[in-house]
Amino acid sequence: MQTTIERELWKNDKVMLPFLLSEEKLNKKEASSIDLFEKGLEADIKKNDTIEIAVEKIVKMALAAEFGPSLLTSPGSRAMINTISYGILHDAELRKQVLLIVDRFAK
């Protein structure tokens, strides 16, 4: 059996950084998710975290804020977190956004 892998460029219609920098207006659900995300990052991100650890923490916090913490304990969540983290770490623009987020929230 032959497997075919298709690559598709994902273009997000919303970039997280403008929301975190309060440059755009949010609806109530988005504002609630962002608030939960920010509070979680303030508590969890440390200045001495490696970028890999920081990215994983950001991904976990984003997933928990958007879909609920139970998602992180579900089967397959580890693979999803690793895939998302890998994508962020290997994209220059996303990596730069992570560094800005870490700089803002790390203690």
Protein Blocks (a to p, Z undefined) as FASTA:
>chain_A
ZZdddddddddfbdfklmmnopaccdfklmmmmmmmmmmmmmmpcfklcfklmmmmmmmm
mmmmmnopklmmpghklmmmmmmmmmmmmpmklmmmmmmmmmmmpZZ
